[in-house]
Amino acid sequence: MMAGAIRKTYLAVVRGWMSEERLIDKPLGAVKDEALGRQGE
């Protein structure tokens, strides 16, 4: 049980870190365009 919980937490942290890295790597304009595109859908 404990190992499963730790693994889930680890995966959540890695996913969060990866998504943050992706946002940092993108130019700010691309992030804004993507946000506007999502609102338009």
C-alpha distance matrix in Angstrom:
0.0 3.8 5.5 5.2 6.4 8.7 10.0 10.8 12.5 14.3 15.5 16.8 18.6 20.1 21.3 22.7 24.5 25.9 27.3 28.8 30.3 31.8 33.4 34.8 36.3 38.0 41.4 41.4 43.8 41.5 38.7 41.2 42.6 39.1 38.4 41.9 41.3 38.1 40.1 42.9 40.7
3.8 0.0 3.8 5.4 5.2 6.2 8.5 9.9 10.6 12.2 14.3 15.4 16.5 18.3 20.0 21.1 22.4 24.2 25.9 27.0 28.4 30.3 31.8 32.9 34.4 36.5 39.8 39.8 42.4 40.3 37.4 40.0 41.6 38.3 37.6 41.2 40.9 37.8 39.8 42.7 40.9
5.5 3.8 0.0 3.8 5.5 5.1 6.0 8.6 9.9 10.3 12.2 14.2 15.2 16.2 18.2 19.8 20.8 22.2 24.2 25.6 26.6 28.4 30.3 31.3 32.5 34.6 38.1 38.4 41.0 38.7 36.1 38.9 40.4 37.0 36.7 40.3 39.8 36.9 39.2 41.9 40.0
5.2 5.4 3.8 0.0 3.8 5.5 5.0 6.2 8.6 9.8 10.5 12.3 14.2 15.3 16.4 18.3 19.9 20.9 22.5 24.3 25.6 26.9 28.8 30.2 31.4 33.2 36.7 36.9 39.3 36.8 34.2 36.9 38.1 34.7 34.3 37.8 37.1 34.1 36.3 39.0 36.9
6.4 5.2 5.5 3.8 0.0 3.8 5.4 5.1 6.2 8.5 9.9 10.6 12.3 14.2 15.4 16.5 18.3 20.0 21.2 22.5 24.3 25.8 27.2 28.6 30.2 32.0 35.2 35.2 37.7 35.5 32.6 35.1 36.6 33.3 32.5 36.1 35.7 32.6 34.6 37.6 35.7
8.7 6.2 5.1 5.5 3.8 0.0 3.8 5.5 5.1 6.0 8.6 9.9 10.5 12.2 14.2 15.2 16.3 18.2 20.0 21.0 22.3 24.2 25.8 26.8 28.3 30.4 33.7 33.8 36.6 34.5 31.7 34.4 36.1 32.9 32.4 36.0 35.8 33.0 35.1 38.1 36.5
10.0 8.5 6.0 5.0 5.4 3.8 0.0 3.8 5.4 5.0 6.1 8.6 9.8 10.5 12.2 14.1 15.2 16.3 18.3 19.8 20.8 22.4 24.4 25.6 26.7 28.7 32.2 32.6 35.1 32.8 30.2 33.1 34.5 31.2 31.0 34.6 34.0 31.3 33.8 36.5 34.7
10.8 9.9 8.6 6.2 5.1 5.5 3.8 0.0 3.8 5.4 5.2 6.2 8.6 9.9 10.5 12.2 14.2 15.3 16.5 18.3 19.9 21.1 22.7 24.3 25.7 27.3 30.7 30.8 33.2 30.8 28.0 30.7 32.0 28.6 28.2 31.8 31.2 28.3 30.6 33.3 31.5
12.5 10.6 9.9 8.6 6.2 5.1 5.4 3.8 0.0 3.8 5.5 5.1 6.2 8.6 9.9 10.5 12.2 14.2 15.4 16.4 18.2 20.0 21.2 22.5 24.2 26.0 29.2 29.1 31.8 29.8 26.8 29.4 31.2 28.0 27.3 31.0 30.9 28.0 30.1 33.2 31.7
14.3 12.2 10.3 9.8 8.5 6.0 5.0 5.4 3.8 0.0 3.8 5.4 5.1 6.1 8.6 9.8 10.5 12.2 14.3 15.3 16.3 18.3 20.1 20.9 22.3 24.5 27.8 28.2 30.9 28.8 26.2 29.2 30.8 27.7 27.5 31.2 31.0 28.5 30.9 33.8 32.4
15.5 14.3 12.2 10.5 9.9 8.6 6.1 5.2 5.5 3.8 0.0 3.8 5.4 5.1 6.0 8.5 9.8 10.4 12.2 14.1 15.2 16.4 18.4 19.9 20.9 22.7 26.2 26.7 29.1 26.7 24.2 27.2 28.4 25.2 25.2 28.8 28.2 25.7 28.4 31.0 29.4
16.8 15.4 14.2 12.3 10.6 9.9 8.6 6.2 5.1 5.4 3.8 0.0 3.8 5.5 5.1 6.1 8.5 9.9 10.6 12.2 14.2 15.4 16.7 18.3 19.9 21.4 24.7 24.7 27.1 24.9 22.1 24.8 26.3 23.1 22.6 26.3 26.0 23.3 25.6 28.5 27.1
18.6 16.5 15.2 14.2 12.3 10.5 9.8 8.6 6.2 5.1 5.4 3.8 0.0 3.8 5.5 5.1 6.0 8.5 9.9 10.5 12.1 14.2 15.4 16.4 18.2 20.1 23.3 23.4 26.2 24.3 21.5 24.3 26.2 23.3 22.9 26.7 26.8 24.4 26.7 29.7 28.7
20.1 18.3 16.2 15.3 14.2 12.2 10.5 9.9 8.6 6.1 5.1 5.5 3.8 0.0 3.8 5.4 5.1 6.1 8.6 9.8 10.4 12.2 14.3 15.2 16.3 18.5 21.9 22.5 25.2 23.0 20.7 23.9 25.4 22.5 22.7 26.4 26.2 24.1 26.8 29.5 28.4
21.3 20.0 18.2 16.4 15.4 14.2 12.2 10.5 9.9 8.6 6.0 5.1 5.5 3.8 0.0 3.8 5.5 5.1 6.2 8.6 9.9 10.6 12.5 14.3 15.3 16.8 20.3 20.8 23.1 20.6 18.2 21.3 22.5 19.4 19.5 23.3 22.8 20.6 23.4 26.0 24.7
22.7 21.1 19.8 18.3 16.5 15.2 14.1 12.2 10.5 9.8 8.5 6.1 5.1 5.4 3.8 0.0 3.8 5.5 5.2 6.2 8.6 9.9 10.8 12.4 14.3 15.7 18.8 18.7 21.3 19.4 16.5 19.3 21.1 18.3 17.9 21.7 21.8 19.6 22.0 25.0 24.2
24.5 22.4 20.8 19.9 18.3 16.3 15.2 14.2 12.2 10.5 9.8 8.5 6.0 5.1 5.5 3.8 0.0 3.8 5.5 5.1 6.1 8.6 9.9 10.5 12.2 14.4 17.5 17.9 20.9 19.1 16.6 19.8 21.7 19.2 19.3 23.1 23.3 21.6 24.1 27.0 26.4
25.9 24.2 22.2 20.9 20.0 18.2 16.3 15.3 14.2 12.2 10.4 9.9 8.5 6.1 5.1 5.5 3.8 0.0 3.8 5.4 5.1 6.2 8.7 9.9 10.5 12.5 16.0 17.0 19.5 17.2 15.2 18.7 20.0 17.4 18.1 21.8 21.5 20.1 23.0 25.5 24.7
27.3 25.9 24.2 22.5 21.2 20.0 18.3 16.5 15.4 14.3 12.2 10.6 9.9 8.6 6.2 5.2 5.5 3.8 0.0 3.8 5.5 5.1 6.4 8.7 9.9 10.8 14.2 14.6 16.9 14.6 12.1 15.4 16.8 14.0 14.4 18.2 18.0 16.5 19.3 21.8 21.2
28.8 27.0 25.6 24.3 22.5 21.0 19.8 18.3 16.4 15.3 14.1 12.2 10.5 9.8 8.6 6.2 5.1 5.4 3.8 0.0 3.8 5.4 5.1 6.2 8.6 10.1 12.9 12.9 15.9 14.3 11.7 14.8 16.9 14.7 14.8 18.5 19.1 17.8 20.2 23.0 23.0
30.3 28.4 26.6 25.6 24.3 22.3 20.8 19.9 18.2 16.3 15.2 14.2 12.1 10.4 9.9 8.6 6.1 5.1 5.5 3.8 0.0 3.8 5.4 5.0 6.1 8.7 11.8 12.9 15.9 14.2 12.4 15.9 17.7 15.8 16.7 20.2 20.5 19.8 22.4 24.9 24.9
31.8 30.3 28.4 26.9 25.8 24.2 22.4 21.1 20.0 18.3 16.4 15.4 14.2 12.2 10.6 9.9 8.6 6.2 5.1 5.4 3.8 0.0 3.8 5.5 5.1 6.3 10.0 11.3 13.6 11.3 9.9 13.6 14.8 12.7 14.1 17.5 17.4 16.9 19.8 21.9 21.8
33.4 31.8 30.3 28.8 27.2 25.8 24.4 22.7 21.2 20.1 18.4 16.7 15.4 14.3 12.5 10.8 9.9 8.7 6.4 5.1 5.4 3.8 0.0 3.8 5.5 5.3 8.1 8.3 11.0 9.3 7.0 10.5 12.4 10.7 11.5 14.9 15.5 15.1 17.6 19.9 20.4
34.8 32.9 31.3 30.2 28.6 26.8 25.6 24.3 22.5 20.9 19.9 18.3 16.4 15.2 14.3 12.4 10.5 9.9 8.7 6.2 5.0 5.5 3.8 0.0 3.8 5.5 7.6 8.2 11.6 10.8 9.2 12.4 14.6 13.7 14.5 17.7 18.6 18.6 20.8 23.1 23.9
36.3 34.4 32.5 31.4 30.2 28.3 26.7 25.7 24.2 22.3 20.9 19.9 18.2 16.3 15.3 14.3 12.2 10.5 9.9 8.6 6.1 5.1 5.5 3.8 0.0 3.8 6.6 8.9 11.6 10.2 9.9 13.3 14.7 13.9 15.6 18.4 18.8 19.3 21.9 23.7 24.2
38.0 36.5 34.6 33.2 32.0 30.4 28.7 27.3 26.0 24.5 22.7 21.4 20.1 18.5 16.8 15.7 14.4 12.5 10.8 10.1 8.7 6.3 5.3 5.5 3.8 0.0 3.8 6.3 8.1 6.4 6.6 10.0 11.0 10.5 12.5 15.0 15.4 16.3 18.8 20.4 21.1
41.4 39.8 38.1 36.7 35.2 33.7 32.2 30.7 29.2 27.8 26.2 24.7 23.3 21.9 20.3 18.8 17.5 16.0 14.2 12.9 11.8 10.0 8.1 7.6 6.6 3.8 0.0 3.8 5.4 5.4 6.6 8.9 10.1 11.0 12.8 14.6 15.5 17.0 19.0 20.4 21.8
41.4 39.8 38.4 36.9 35.2 33.8 32.6 30.8 29.1 28.2 26.7 24.7 23.4 22.5 20.8 18.7 17.9 17.0 14.6 12.9 12.9 11.3 8.3 8.2 8.9 6.3 3.8 0.0 3.8 5.5 5.2 6.3 8.7 9.9 10.7 12.4 14.2 15.5 16.9 18.6 20.5
43.8 42.4 41.0 39.3 37.7 36.6 35.1 33.2 31.8 30.9 29.1 27.1 26.2 25.2 23.1 21.3 20.9 19.5 16.9 15.9 15.9 13.6 11.0 11.6 11.6 8.1 5.4 3.8 0.0 3.8 5.4 5.1 6.1 8.5 9.9 10.5 12.1 14.2 15.4 16.5 18.6
41.5 40.3 38.7 36.8 35.5 34.5 32.8 30.8 29.8 28.8 26.7 24.9 24.3 23.0 20.6 19.4 19.1 17.2 14.6 14.3 14.2 11.3 9.3 10.8 10.2 6.4 5.4 5.5 3.8 0.0 3.8 5.4 5.0 6.1 8.6 9.8 10.3 12.3 14.3 15.2 16.7
38.7 37.4 36.1 34.2 32.6 31.7 30.2 28.0 26.8 26.2 24.2 22.1 21.5 20.7 18.2 16.5 16.6 15.2 12.1 11.7 12.4 9.9 7.0 9.2 9.9 6.6 6.6 5.2 5.4 3.8 0.0 3.8 5.5 5.1 6.2 8.7 9.8 10.7 12.6 14.4 15.7
41.2 40.0 38.9 36.9 35.1 34.4 33.1 30.7 29.4 29.2 27.2 24.8 24.3 23.9 21.3 19.3 19.8 18.7 15.4 14.8 15.9 13.6 10.5 12.4 13.3 10.0 8.9 6.3 5.1 5.4 3.8 0.0 3.8 5.4 5.1 6.2 8.5 9.9 10.8 12.4 14.6
42.6 41.6 40.4 38.1 36.6 36.1 34.5 32.0 31.2 30.8 28.4 26.3 26.2 25.4 22.5 21.1 21.7 20.0 16.8 16.9 17.7 14.8 12.4 14.6 14.7 11.0 10.1 8.7 6.1 5.0 5.5 3.8 0.0 3.8 5.5 5.1 6.0 8.6 9.9 10.5 12.6
39.1 38.3 37.0 34.7 33.3 32.9 31.2 28.6 28.0 27.7 25.2 23.1 23.3 22.5 19.4 18.3 19.2 17.4 14.0 14.7 15.8 12.7 10.7 13.7 13.9 10.5 11.0 9.9 8.5 6.1 5.1 5.4 3.8 0.0 3.8 5.4 5.0 6.2 8.8 9.9 10.9
38.4 37.6 36.7 34.3 32.5 32.4 31.0 28.2 27.3 27.5 25.2 22.6 22.9 22.7 19.5 17.9 19.3 18.1 14.4 14.8 16.7 14.1 11.5 14.5 15.6 12.5 12.8 10.7 9.9 8.6 6.2 5.1 5.5 3.8 0.0 3.8 5.4 5.2 6.4 8.8 10.3
41.9 41.2 40.3 37.8 36.1 36.0 34.6 31.8 31.0 31.2 28.8 26.3 26.7 26.4 23.3 21.7 23.1 21.8 18.2 18.5 20.2 17.5 14.9 17.7 18.4 15.0 14.6 12.4 10.5 9.8 8.7 6.2 5.1 5.4 3.8 0.0 3.8 5.4 5.1 6.3 9.0
41.3 40.9 39.8 37.1 35.7 35.8 34.0 31.2 30.9 31.0 28.2 26.0 26.8 26.2 22.8 21.8 23.3 21.5 18.0 19.1 20.5 17.4 15.5 18.6 18.8 15.4 15.5 14.2 12.1 10.3 9.8 8.5 6.0 5.0 5.4 3.8 0.0 3.8 5.4 5.1 6.5
38.1 37.8 36.9 34.1 32.6 33.0 31.3 28.3 28.0 28.5 25.7 23.3 24.4 24.1 20.6 19.6 21.6 20.1 16.5 17.8 19.8 16.9 15.1 18.6 19.3 16.3 17.0 15.5 14.2 12.3 10.7 9.9 8.6 6.2 5.2 5.4 3.8 0.0 3.8 5.4 5.4
40.1 39.8 39.2 36.3 34.6 35.1 33.8 30.6 30.1 30.9 28.4 25.6 26.7 26.8 23.4 22.0 24.1 23.0 19.3 20.2 22.4 19.8 17.6 20.8 21.9 18.8 19.0 16.9 15.4 14.3 12.6 10.8 9.9 8.8 6.4 5.1 5.4 3.8 0.0 3.8 5.6
42.9 42.7 41.9 39.0 37.6 38.1 36.5 33.3 33.2 33.8 31.0 28.5 29.7 29.5 26.0 25.0 27.0 25.5 21.8 23.0 24.9 21.9 19.9 23.1 23.7 20.4 20.4 18.6 16.5 15.2 14.4 12.4 10.5 9.9 8.8 6.3 5.1 5.4 3.8 0.0 3.8
40.7 40.9 40.0 36.9 35.7 36.5 34.7 31.5 31.7 32.4 29.4 27.1 28.7 28.4 24.7 24.2 26.4 24.7 21.2 23.0 24.9 21.8 20.4 23.9 24.2 21.1 21.8 20.5 18.6 16.7 15.7 14.6 12.6 10.9 10.3 9.0 6.5 5.4 5.6 3.8 0.0
